[in-house]
Amino acid sequence: MTRSVALPLAVLCLVFVTGCPYPSKVPLAEPRAEFVDDRLVGCWIGVDSDGDSLRVDVFPFNQCEYYAEIHEQGGDLTKLRVFPFDVRGERFLHLNGLSSVRGSEEYLLARYSFSGESQMSVRFVGEKIVPKTLAADAVGLRAFLESHLSDPGLDDEDTRLALRRRE
């Protein structure tokens, strides 16, 4: 894994507690305007299981994508390209780390949902039940997700995040 990919992935693993999200080498969808969800835009505050706070700022980037920054307590910053997509009516996000060094792309996948206008839940797809052999197979990985949407093992237990909109 290259440093440009490993660093954002490692930061995300640390930010979101101790588990590790499933890294896909291919996107499962292309950014499309029909999946834009402007409710994502804004400043979000969260607390991890260690009690450390973080801030997630989400900005519109273009008609289909978002730019996000994760500000950790202590000053660490992770920059991400984010775009929503749909799997059988369930909303997901592609999260792709950005850095000044080019490297192979890897994507993290996360389900998200809202409770009202000010609460958002983000649940990362974990490595527990997803075969590593699907990391480079967009069709196979998408089919796997479709067939396991109701399986609680799909979500990484340690990388759930509850965010509230900063007022």
Backbone torsions as a table, in degrees:
resi	resn	phi	psi	omega
1	MET	NA	130.9	-178.9
2	THR	-74.6	158.4	-178.7
3	ARG	-61.3	-38.1	-177.2
4	SER	-65.1	-26.0	177.8
5	VAL	-95.2	-40.1	-176.2
6	ALA	-64.9	-39.1	-177.8
7	LEU	-62.9	-53.8	178.3
8	PRO	-61.1	-36.5	179.2
9	LEU	-65.7	-43.1	178.8
10	ALA	-64.8	-41.2	178.4
11	VAL	-62.0	-43.4	178.9
12	LEU	-62.3	-40.5	178.1
13	CYS	-61.4	-42.2	179.5
14	LEU	-70.4	-41.6	-179.0
15	VAL	-61.7	-41.3	-174.1
16	PHE	-99.7	36.5	171.8
17	VAL	91.5	-126.3	-170.0
18	THR	-118.9	-15.7	-177.5
19	GLY	-75.8	-177.9	178.7
20	CYS	-136.1	126.5	177.0
21	PRO	-68.8	159.8	178.9
22	TYR	-75.3	121.8	177.9
23	PRO	-91.1	119.6	175.9
24	SER	-97.0	138.8	178.6
25	LYS	-86.3	-9.0	-179.1
26	VAL	-133.1	146.2	174.4
27	PRO	-72.6	149.1	178.9
28	LEU	-89.5	-8.8	179.6
29	ALA	-156.8	166.3	172.0
30	GLU	-98.2	149.2	176.4
31	PRO	-58.8	130.7	-179.1
32	ARG	-136.4	138.5	-177.7
33	ALA	-59.8	-29.8	-177.8
34	GLU	-66.0	-17.4	-179.9
35	PHE	-101.9	1.3	178.5
36	VAL	-56.6	136.3	-179.0
37	ASP	-133.4	93.5	-175.3
38	ASP	-65.9	-8.6	174.2
39	ARG	-66.5	-20.1	178.9
40	LEU	-69.4	-29.7	-174.5
41	VAL	-67.0	133.6	176.0
42	GLY	141.5	-173.0	177.7
43	CYS	-104.4	123.5	-177.1
44	TRP	-117.8	141.6	179.3
45	ILE	-116.6	137.8	178.4
46	GLY	-141.8	166.2	177.0
47	VAL	-133.1	131.5	178.6
48	ASP	-86.3	179.7	-174.2
49	SER	-68.1	-18.3	176.6
50	ASP	-85.0	-2.1	-179.5
51	GLY	87.0	3.7	178.1
52	ASP	-79.7	138.1	-179.4
53	SER	-94.0	157.4	175.9
54	LEU	-146.2	157.9	177.4
55	ARG	-123.6	135.6	177.9
56	VAL	-119.4	116.7	177.1
57	ASP	-103.6	126.4	-178.8
58	VAL	-119.4	125.9	-178.4
59	PHE	-121.8	145.1	171.8
60	PRO	-66.4	137.6	178.6
61	PHE	-105.9	-50.3	175.3
62	ASN	-146.3	-161.3	-175.7
63	GLN	-70.7	-13.2	-174.3
64	CYS	-129.3	-12.3	-171.7
65	GLU	-130.0	165.2	177.8
66	TYR	-126.4	156.1	171.4
67	TYR	-111.9	131.5	-178.5
68	ALA	-129.3	147.2	174.8
69	GLU	-125.5	132.2	174.7
70	ILE	-106.9	115.9	178.9
71	HIS	-101.8	112.6	179.9
72	GLU	-90.0	155.2	172.3
73	GLN	-60.1	131.5	-176.2
74	GLY	104.1	-8.4	173.2
75	GLY	98.7	-4.8	179.3
76	ASP	-67.4	143.9	-177.0
77	LEU	-129.6	130.2	174.1
78	THR	-118.5	130.7	-179.8
79	LYS	-108.4	136.9	-174.3
80	LEU	-136.3	146.8	164.8
81	ARG	-95.1	131.2	-176.1
82	VAL	-133.4	137.1	168.6
83	PHE	-146.6	140.5	-180.0
84	PRO	-81.4	153.9	173.1
85	PHE	-150.5	173.2	-172.3
86	ASP	-124.2	136.9	172.5
87	VAL	-127.2	104.4	-180.0
88	ARG	49.4	45.2	177.5
89	GLY	85.7	-7.8	177.8
90	GLU	-92.7	132.5	-177.6
91	ARG	-85.0	131.1	178.4
92	PHE	-127.6	161.3	173.1
93	LEU	-121.9	140.5	165.0
94	HIS	-94.5	130.1	176.4
95	LEU	-121.6	124.1	-175.5
96	ASN	-128.1	117.2	-178.7
97	GLY	-63.7	140.5	177.7
98	LEU	-112.0	139.6	174.9
99	SER	-152.6	171.8	-179.6
100	SER	-80.6	-9.3	179.4
101	VAL	-104.9	128.6	178.4
102	ARG	-77.2	144.4	177.8
103	GLY	-159.8	-174.7	178.0
104	SER	-68.4	143.3	-179.5
105	GLU	-82.3	140.5	170.1
106	GLU	-135.2	146.7	-178.0
107	TYR	-121.0	139.6	168.7
108	LEU	-100.4	147.6	-178.5
109	LEU	-118.7	136.0	-178.8
110	ALA	-144.7	136.3	170.7
111	ARG	-80.2	148.9	175.2
112	TYR	-141.9	153.4	177.3
113	SER	-153.0	161.4	-178.4
114	PHE	-116.6	146.3	169.2
115	SER	-117.6	101.8	-175.2
116	GLY	69.0	-157.6	-178.6
117	GLU	-91.2	-14.4	-170.3
118	SER	-117.8	4.3	179.9
119	GLN	-127.1	131.9	177.8
120	MET	-131.9	136.5	176.3
121	SER	-109.6	132.2	178.2
122	VAL	-123.9	123.0	-179.9
123	ARG	-124.0	113.9	-177.7
124	PHE	-77.7	143.9	172.5
125	VAL	-70.4	127.9	-175.6
126	GLY	-101.2	173.0	-178.4
127	GLU	-84.3	-7.7	-171.3
128	LYS	-56.7	-50.0	-175.9
129	ILE	-115.5	-8.3	-178.0
130	VAL	-84.3	121.3	-179.1
131	PRO	-62.6	133.1	178.6
132	LYS	-60.7	-26.3	-179.0
133	THR	-66.0	-15.9	-179.9
134	LEU	-88.7	-3.1	-175.5
135	ALA	-58.6	-28.2	-179.8
136	ALA	-110.4	10.9	-176.8
137	ASP	-118.7	91.0	-175.7
138	ALA	-60.0	-41.4	-178.8
139	VAL	-66.6	-46.5	180.0
140	GLY	-66.2	-40.2	-179.7
141	LEU	-67.2	-41.1	178.1
142	ARG	-63.3	-43.5	178.4
143	ALA	-62.2	-39.6	177.8
144	PHE	-61.9	-46.5	178.5
145	LEU	-59.4	-45.7	-179.3
146	GLU	-58.0	-39.9	-176.9
147	SER	-83.0	-7.6	-178.2
148	HIS	-123.7	18.8	-178.3
149	LEU	-57.4	-35.1	-178.6
150	SER	-92.2	-0.4	-179.9
151	ASP	-81.7	116.2	-179.6
152	PRO	-61.4	-20.4	178.1
153	GLY	-70.0	-13.4	179.1
154	LEU	-67.1	-35.2	-178.8
155	ASP	-85.3	136.0	175.5
156	ASP	-72.2	122.4	-175.5
157	GLU	-61.3	-30.8	-174.4
158	ASP	-94.7	-0.3	-176.6
159	THR	-122.8	40.8	172.9
160	ARG	-91.4	143.6	-178.3
161	LEU	-137.2	129.0	174.4
162	ALA	-106.8	121.3	-178.9
163	LEU	-116.8	148.5	172.9
164	ARG	-125.4	145.1	-179.6
165	ARG	-68.1	131.5	177.9
166	ARG	-76.9	132.1	-177.5
167	GLU	-99.7	NA	NA
